[in-house]
């Protein structure tokens, strides 16, 4: 199993090009199901999750190819609307095929996502929305069995904003008969990017990026030709990397407005964050000041940057409070940071972090995607050598992470 060996203490300096957004690519890839023919998506990161989605589409009969950063999906032969557990278990975003399959084929058999027990990170809001649109939904042996004639427009209210739920129902509504209104919809930039891709296919969507989205269904959609947005979470991770190492990084291929909440908090720590003509520049300035954060749905502070920011707070002056309100059980990285000398106390969804002058190198284990990024950042700032195990988590969301870090002056090596 591969791992990263990192010798800390070197400030990250130089220029890095941020990859395309994984969280935008996956739903747009699923949207190819809505039209017959070849859809082309550019700027796609070469990640395990992207390859899994491609394999899932191919398993259903589509022709999928991925070269460089270009993903092509030809749905002309897609005749098997089944998403098997063997593929879905590794990637929760696989559930995004449910809405397109229901809309285009009127039937689907999709495995429940890996680790999803209709409790934590549930898909019950997806299913309730599809039922309101006229689908019959049954759960059998770990699969969602869905049948529908043509879906019908409906008014759907989300009890809490759900990104994948908003995306799934937006795609389903694009081919439904009549008008669908999604209230309390998620507002993430990736949803707006999906809406733009759907609009290029001929969908009629208004309000995406806001909390109320209106979709007027059409009879047929055409394949898309689309460029995916940059990955704001990767950009935020490198921004924290500059702050935690006292470095100086210029990030290219970034949309600064997607990073407003993170930029504000980084400035409060003492880092300099400046928009430039060709990107976003972040400079660390010595030991950071402690800052409190509360994770919130977009445009609030993203839960996907909470772990990375905790690593930064581990070496800050004073104590900080990190309040995780989006997902339960998302502090698994805390115990690994403690192995590096961090002082962290957990109570429910709140972590109190007392900054120490420096972290020390250690062997640590990644437990999930963003936790792996936090451990890499902590290792870059630590004294001595660290080894981060289980970096297959990292590879799910970061394209060529160690190569980009090497180019910024880090002492990092991937080893088996």
Buried (B, 14 or more C-beta within 10 A) or exposed (E): EEBBBBBBBBBBBEEBEBBBBBBBBBBBBBBBBBBBEBBBBBBBBBBBBBBBBBBBBBBBBBBBEBEEBEBBBBBEEBEEBBBBBEBBBBBBBBBBBBBBBBBBBBBBBBBBBEEBEEEEBBBEBBBBBBBBBBBEBEEEEEBBBBBBEBBBBBEBEBEEBBBBBBBBBBBBBBBBBBBBBBEBBBBBBBBBBBBBBBBBBBBBBEBBBEBEBBBBBBEEBBBBEBBBBBBBBBBBBBBBBBBBBBBBBBBBBBBBEBBBBBBEBBBBBBBBBEEEEEBBBBBBEEBBBBBBBBBBBBBBBBBBBBBBBBBBBBBBBEBBBBBBBBBEEBBBBBBBBBBBBBEBEBEEBBBBBBBBEBBBBBBBBBBBBBBBBBBBBBBBBBBBBBBBBBBBBBBBBBBBBBEBBBBBBBBBEBEE
